[in-house]
Amino acid sequence: MQQNLKLTSFLSFSGLLMVFAFLIGSTPSATVAQTPEETATPSATRLSDAFVAAAKKVEPAVVSIDAKAPPRESASRRGAPTGDPDDILEFFRRQMPPRAMSAVGSGFIVDPSGYIVTNAHVVEGAIRITVRLDSGEEHVAELVGLDVETDIAVLKISAGRDLPTVTFGDSDRARVGDWVLAIGSPFGLNRTVTAGIISQTRRETPQSSAFQRFIQTDAAINRGNSGGPLVDLDGRVIGVNSQIATSTGDYNGVGFAFPSSETQVVYRQLRENGTVQRGFLGVSLDSVKTEYAKVYGLNDKRGAIITDITIVDGPAGTAGLKAGDVIVEFDGKEVSSALDLIAKVASTKPDRTVTVAYLRENGASLDHRTVSMRLGTRPPRDTAMNLNTPTPMPVEKADEVGKPFGLTVEEVNADQAALLRSEQAQGVVIKEVNPRSFIADVKMSSGDDALERGDIVVRINRQPIADSAAFAKLASTLKKGDAVVLHVYTPIRGGRALRLKVVQFTVQ
């Protein structure tokens, strides 16, 4: 039976990745027994020496972290023992005071005065953080700040002397195939060093935020490695070990480290301000894909489609941008995708005035426009209003007109029609998505299913849809291999509003 790999960032009670691989050398063809010195090739010896030198350089600055979290509430104390011995023991166990929980992780010293970088998930919510140095000394640490978007935190200890530190390397120069080392405390075993290679760079994961593009390694990732350094063979830190893909909760050979270039930016802001401030537009976005470029006659697939103005009086809304606009430039730089725009905006200081170039549909053409706006401040993820969660609307039974694209659609009801009138559109509501059809596998950039029951389709390839018959007629004109762009509205905010989705796919 095939096992599904799950992405894990050992939240609170676990650790993170370590890179581990085996160096396999060629075997001499001679039958005469040889000593280890004779069988070791010069290249293997040099690589071994590089491992030794890098580990020796970094180890003194790597620390173990013990973070105590508030105790969980004890199990329900209601109910009396029934007379069964097991029930009596359970009853008394429930009366015992709850114990504080403990998370173990790793970190590394980046300033002689005692500043330490680790993962946010290692220390988030902790009531007491203890740091153990390579020398064995223990110090209580102060949480300077943490950033949940990048899973980076900064701690501070006072050791009364200058401490050994690491040197940051340039993660942008990391190459697939480069050897790397990881040092940390898997299972509480401090000063553990493992080796591996870089499997990929700029890797997105299902659990990553818009600000996380990881260095992937064939890491032996185990509990307690979270926040430890990933270093090159010159002993420079190029990443912070942060996530793993696993089917067991432990090592499966796929690990992810947050790049050092972004880590340094976050570290500086956390040290100076205690928080990370990022620019903010107040929109939801999706990327232009091949199908959208074909349907709209664009020369290439670049740009970020605005799917919703999430803050009406935010920077984008105030500047007059609307759902359906495609942002192609930000502050004079081309925008390749939604994630690229998010990164550009986030790396720009709030309150700065920028120029945005965008495309707006105007009949059969796309007008190229520009607008200036003053960026806002991105709200923290844990305090942002979650008003855009899709809310399925009731779908009434109706006569089916056919199943183009594997979709069963029907006329909109009175409530849906009222919402559509506010969007100046007509459409049909999706009653069912055939799970065996190709369209059931179409995903949005977020990884979510593109179409769901209750979604309202208003246009196919720029053509408006008045009713179910019109939908079936337009869909019937498309053949295998044709590019399709659907404009779809998803009910949100308890069904009181609609959010645009631009669904792009090729007919199969």
C-alpha positions in Angstrom: 0.0 0.0 0.0 1.4 3.4 -1.0 2.1 5.8 1.9 1.3 9.5 1.5 4.1 11.9 2.4 3.0 14.7 4.7 4.8 18.0 5.2 5.8 18.6 8.8 7.3 21.5 10.6 7.7 20.0 14.1 5.3 22.4 15.8 6.0 23.0 19.5 7.0 19.5 20.5 9.4 18.5 17.7 12.5 19.4 15.9 13.5 19.7 12.3 15.7 18.9 9.6 19.2 17.5 9.4 20.9 16.7 6.2 22.3 13.2 6.0 23.7 11.2 3.0 26.3 8.5 2.5 29.5 9.0 0.6 29.9 5.9 -1.5 33.3 5.5 -3.1 34.4 3.1 -5.8 35.8 -0.2 -4.8 39.3 -1.2 -6.0 39.4 -4.0 -8.5 42.5 -5.5 -7.1 42.1 -8.6 -4.9 45.0 -7.8 -2.6 43.9 -6.5 0.8 44.6 -2.8 1.3 44.8 -0.6 4.3 42.2 2.2 4.8 45.0 4.7 3.9 45.6 3.0 0.7 42.0 2.6 -0.4 41.0 6.3 0.4 41.2 8.3 -2.8 42.7 11.8 -2.7 39.2 13.3 -3.6 37.5 11.4 -0.8 40.2 12.5 1.7 39.8 16.2 0.6 36.0 16.0 1.0 36.4 14.4 4.4 38.8 17.1 5.5 36.3 19.8 4.2 33.5 18.2 6.4 35.8 18.2 9.4 36.9 21.9 8.9 33.3 23.1 8.3 31.9 21.3 11.4 34.8 22.5 13.6 34.1 26.1 12.4 30.4 26.1 13.1 29.8 23.7 16.1 30.9 26.2 18.8 28.1 28.6 17.8 25.3 26.0 17.6 23.0 25.8 20.6 20.3 23.5 22.0 16.9 25.1 22.9 14.4 23.9 25.5 11.1 25.8 25.4 8.5 25.1 28.1 4.9 25.8 27.1 2.0 26.3 29.4 0.5 23.0 30.7 -2.5 21.7 28.8 -5.8 21.7 30.6 -6.3 18.4 32.4 -8.9 15.9 31.2 -12.4 16.3 32.4 -12.6 15.8 36.2 -16.3 15.1 36.1 -17.6 11.7 37.0 -17.0 9.4 40.0 -15.2 6.1 40.0 -17.4 3.2 39.0 -15.6 0.6 41.2 -13.5 -0.9 38.4 -9.8 -0.6 39.4 -8.9 0.8 36.0 -11.6 3.5 36.3 -10.4 4.4 39.8 -6.8 4.9 38.7 -8.0 7.0 35.8 -10.1 9.1 38.2 -7.1 9.9 40.3 -4.9 10.6 37.3 -7.4 13.2 36.3 -7.0 14.9 39.7 -3.3 15.4 39.3 -2.1 18.9 38.3 -1.2 19.2 34.6 2.5 19.3 33.7 4.1 21.9 31.5 4.9 20.8 28.0 8.4 21.1 26.6 9.7 21.6 23.0 13.3 20.9 22.0 15.0 22.5 19.1 18.3 24.0 17.9 19.6 27.4 17.0 22.8 29.3 16.2 24.5 32.4 17.6 24.8 35.3 15.1 26.2 38.0 17.4 28.9 37.8 20.1 26.6 39.6 22.5 24.2 36.6 22.5 21.7 37.0 19.7 20.4 33.6 18.4 18.4 32.6 15.4 16.0 29.6 15.5 12.6 28.6 14.2 9.5 30.4 15.4 7.6 27.2 15.9 10.2 26.0 18.5 9.6 28.9 20.9 6.2 30.3 20.0 3.9 30.3 23.1 6.8 29.3 25.4 6.7 30.6 29.0 10.4 29.8 29.6 13.2 29.3 27.1 16.5 27.7 28.1 19.6 27.7 25.8 22.4 25.3 26.3 25.7 26.3 24.7 28.3 24.0 23.1 30.3 24.4 26.3 27.4 22.9 28.4 26.4 26.2 30.0 22.7 27.0 30.3 21.1 30.4 30.1 17.5 31.6 30.2 16.8 33.4 26.9 14.6 36.4 26.1 12.4 36.1 23.0 13.3 39.2 21.0 10.7 38.6 18.4 9.3 36.0 15.9 7.8 36.0 12.4 5.3 33.3 11.7 5.4 34.1 7.9 9.0 32.8 7.6 9.1 30.7 10.8 12.1 32.6 12.1 12.6 33.8 15.7 15.4 35.7 17.5 16.5 35.0 21.1 18.9 36.9 23.3 21.0 35.5 26.2 23.5 37.2 28.5 26.6 35.1 29.0 28.8 37.9 30.4 31.4 37.4 27.6 31.6 37.4 23.8 30.3 34.2 22.3 31.4 32.3 19.2 29.3 33.1 16.1 28.5 31.7 12.7 29.1 33.5 9.4 26.2 33.9 6.9 26.8 32.7 3.4 25.0 33.7 0.2 22.1 31.3 -0.3 21.4 32.8 -3.7 24.5 31.1 -5.0 23.6 27.6 -3.7 23.5 25.0 -6.4 21.7 21.7 -6.8 24.3 19.0 -6.0 26.4 21.1 -3.6 27.4 19.3 -0.4 26.0 20.8 2.8 26.2 20.0 6.6 23.6 20.3 9.3 24.4 20.6 13.0 21.9 20.4 15.8 20.3 18.3 18.5 18.1 15.6 17.1 16.3 13.7 19.9 18.3 15.9 22.3 21.7 14.6 21.0 23.5 17.9 20.8 26.6 18.5 18.5 25.2 16.0 16.0 26.6 16.7 12.5 25.2 15.1 9.3 26.0 15.6 5.6 24.0 15.7 2.3 23.5 17.6 -0.8 21.2 20.4 -2.0 18.3 18.7 -3.9 16.6 21.8 -5.1 16.5 25.6 -4.5 13.6 28.0 -4.2 11.3 25.1 -3.4 7.7 25.8 -2.5 5.9 23.4 -0.1 2.2 22.9 0.7 2.7 24.4 4.1 4.9 27.3 3.1 3.7 30.8 3.3 4.0 33.4 0.5 7.4 34.3 1.9 9.0 30.9 2.1 11.0 29.4 -0.8 13.2 26.7 0.6 16.5 25.0 0.0 15.6 21.4 -0.3 18.1 18.8 0.9 18.3 15.0 1.3 18.3 15.6 5.0 18.1 13.1 7.8 15.5 15.2 9.6 14.6 14.3 13.1 13.0 15.8 16.2 15.2 18.5 17.8 16.8 19.8 14.6 14.4 22.7 14.1 16.2 26.0 13.8 19.6 24.5 13.3 22.0 25.7 10.6 22.5 24.3 7.2 26.1 25.2 6.2 28.2 24.9 3.1 31.7 23.4 3.1 33.3 26.7 3.9 31.4 26.7 7.2 29.0 29.4 6.2 25.3 29.3 7.1 23.1 29.2 4.0 19.8 28.1 5.6 17.7 27.5 8.7 16.3 24.0 8.9 12.5 24.3 9.0 10.4 21.6 7.5 10.4 18.0 6.3 8.3 15.8 4.0 7.6 12.6 5.9 5.2 9.6 6.1 6.3 8.7 9.6 7.1 12.0 11.4 10.8 11.4 11.0 13.5 11.2 8.3 12.2 10.4 4.8 15.1 12.1 2.9 13.3 15.3 1.9 14.0 18.4 4.1 13.7 22.2 3.7 15.9 25.0 5.0 14.9 28.7 4.9 17.5 30.6 2.9 20.1 32.7 4.7 19.5 35.8 2.4 15.9 36.1 3.7 16.9 35.0 7.2 19.2 38.0 7.6 16.5 40.5 6.5 14.1 39.0 9.0 16.7 38.9 11.7 17.6 42.5 11.4 14.0 43.6 11.6 13.2 41.4 14.6 16.3 42.6 16.4 15.5 46.3 15.7 11.7 46.3 16.0 10.6 43.0 17.5 8.4 42.5 14.5 8.7 42.3 10.7 6.9 45.0 8.7 5.9 44.3 5.1 4.2 46.3 2.5 0.6 45.6 1.7 -1.8 46.1 -1.2 -5.0 44.7 0.3 -5.8 42.3 -2.5 -6.1 38.5 -3.2 -4.1 37.3 -6.2 -3.7 34.5 -8.7 -1.1 34.0 -11.4 -1.5 34.4 -15.2 -1.0 31.0 -16.7 -0.6 29.8 -20.3 -4.4 29.5 -20.9 -5.0 33.1 -19.8 -2.2 34.4 -22.0 -3.7 32.5 -25.0 -7.3 33.6 -24.4 -6.3 37.3 -23.8 -3.6 37.4 -26.6 -0.7 38.2 -24.3 2.8 37.6 -25.5 3.9 35.7 -22.4 2.4 34.3 -19.3 3.3 36.8 -16.7 1.4 39.0 -14.3 -0.8 38.7 -11.1 -4.6 38.7 -11.4 -6.5 40.5 -8.7 -9.3 38.2 -7.6 -10.6 40.3 -4.7 -10.1 43.7 -3.1 -9.9 42.4 0.5 -9.6 45.9 2.1 -11.9 48.3 0.3 -10.2 51.4 1.7 -6.7 49.7 1.4 -4.0 50.9 -1.0 -5.2 49.0 -4.1 -8.9 49.8 -3.4 -8.3 53.5 -2.8 -6.2 53.6 -6.0 -9.1 52.3 -8.1 -7.9 48.8 -8.8 -10.6 46.1 -9.3 -11.0 42.4 -9.3 -10.0 41.1 -12.8 -7.2 43.7 -13.2 -3.8 42.1 -14.0 -0.8 43.7 -12.4 2.2 43.5 -14.7 4.7 45.9 -13.1 5.4 47.0 -9.5 7.6 50.0 -8.8 9.2 49.7 -12.3 9.9 45.9 -12.1 8.1 43.3 -14.1 5.8 40.9 -12.2 6.1 37.3 -13.2 3.4 35.8 -11.0 1.2 36.3 -7.9 4.0 35.1 -5.6 6.5 37.3 -7.3 4.2 40.4 -6.7 3.7 39.4 -3.1 7.4 39.1 -2.5 8.0 42.5 -4.2 5.3 44.2 -2.2 6.4 42.6 1.1 10.0 43.6 0.7 9.0 47.3 0.2 8.6 49.4 3.3 5.1 50.4 4.3 4.0 54.0 3.6 6.2 54.2 0.5 4.6 55.5 -2.6 5.0 53.1 -5.6 3.8 53.0 -9.2 1.8 50.0 -10.4 1.2 49.1 -14.0 -1.8 46.9 -14.8 -4.1 45.6 -17.6 -7.8 46.2 -17.5 -10.3 44.5 -19.8 -12.2 47.0 -21.9 -14.5 45.2 -24.4 -12.3 43.3 -26.8 -9.1 44.9 -25.7 -6.9 45.1 -22.6 -6.0 48.7 -21.6 -2.5 49.3 -20.1 -2.8 51.6 -17.2 -0.6 52.9 -14.4 -1.5 54.3 -10.9 0.5 55.5 -7.9 -0.4 54.3 -4.4 0.9 54.4 -0.9 1.6 51.0 0.5 0.0 49.9 3.8 1.4 47.6 6.4 0.7 43.9 6.1 -1.3 42.6 9.1 0.1 39.7 11.1 -1.1 36.3 9.8 -2.5 35.4 13.2 -4.5 38.6 13.5 -5.7 39.1 9.9 -9.4 39.0 9.4 -10.4 35.6 7.9 -13.3 37.0 5.9 -12.5 35.4 2.6 -13.1 31.8 3.5 -15.3 30.3 0.8 -18.9 29.7 2.1 -20.9 27.1 0.1 -24.3 28.5 -0.8 -27.3 26.2 -1.0 -27.9 24.7 -4.4 -31.5 24.0 -5.3 -32.5 21.0 -7.4 -33.0 21.8 -11.0 -33.2 20.1 -14.4 -29.7 19.4 -15.7 -28.9 20.9 -19.1 -25.8 18.7 -19.7 -22.4 18.2 -18.2 -19.9 20.3 -20.2 -16.4 19.9 -18.7 -17.9 17.4 -16.3 -19.9 20.1 -14.5 -23.5 19.9 -13.7 -24.9 23.5 -13.6 -28.2 25.1 -13.0 -29.8 28.5 -12.9 -29.0 30.8 -10.0 -31.5 31.3 -7.2 -32.8 34.6 -6.0 -30.0 35.2 -3.4 -27.3 34.4 -5.9 -28.9 36.6 -8.5 -28.9 39.5 -6.1 -25.2 39.1 -5.4 -24.4 38.8 -9.1 -26.3 42.0 -9.8 -24.0 43.8 -7.4 -21.1 42.4 -9.6 -22.9 43.4 -12.8 -22.9 39.8 -14.1 -25.1 36.9 -14.9 -24.1 33.2 -14.6 -24.8 29.6 -13.6 -24.2 27.9 -10.3 -22.2 24.6 -10.1 -24.3 21.9 -8.7 -21.8 19.1 -9.1 -18.2 18.5 -10.2 -17.8 15.0 -11.7 -14.9 13.5 -9.7 -13.9 11.4 -12.8 -13.6 14.4 -15.1 -10.3 16.1 -15.9 -11.7 19.4 -14.4 -11.8 17.8 -11.0 -8.0 17.8 -11.0 -7.7 21.5 -12.0 -6.1 23.4 -9.1 -5.7 27.1 -8.3 -2.2 28.4 -7.6 -2.9 27.9 -3.9 -3.3 24.2 -4.5 -7.1 24.3 -3.7 -9.6 22.7 -6.1 -10.4 25.3 -8.8 -14.2 24.6 -8.9 -16.5 23.5 -6.2 -20.2 23.1 -5.6 -21.8 26.5 -5.1 -19.3 28.4 -7.4 -21.0 30.7 -9.9 -19.5 30.7 -13.5 -20.1 34.1 -15.2 -17.8 33.9 -18.3 -16.1 31.4 -20.6 -13.2 32.8 -22.6 -14.5 36.4 -22.1 -18.0 35.5 -23.2 -20.8 36.2 -20.7 -23.1 33.4 -19.6 -26.7 34.2 -19.3 -28.1 30.8 -18.3 -27.4 27.0 -18.3 -28.2 26.7 -22.0 -25.7 29.5 -22.9 -23.1 27.7 -20.8 -23.6 24.4 -22.5 -23.5 26.1 -26.0 -20.3 27.9 -25.3 -18.6 24.9 -23.8 -19.6 22.7 -26.8 -17.6 25.0 -29.1 -14.3 24.1 -27.3 -12.3 21.0 -28.3 -9.5 19.0 -26.8 -6.3 21.2 -26.5 -8.2 24.5 -26.4 -7.2 27.0 -23.7 -10.1 27.9 -21.3 -10.4 30.8 -18.9 -13.5 30.8 -16.6 -14.5 33.8 -14.5 -16.0 32.3 -11.4 -17.4 33.9 -8.2 -17.1 32.1 -4.9 -19.5 33.1 -2.1 -17.5 34.4 1.0 -18.2 36.2 4.3 -21.1 33.9 5.1 -22.5 34.2 1.6 -22.8 38.0 1.9 -20.2 38.7 -0.8 -18.5 37.2 -3.8 -14.8 36.7 -4.6 -13.5 36.3 -8.1 -11.6 33.2 -9.2 -10.0 33.1 -12.6 -9.8 29.4 -13.5 -7.4 28.5 -16.2 -7.1 25.0 -17.8 -6.8 23.2 -21.1 -9.6 21.0 -22.4 -8.6 17.3 -22.1 
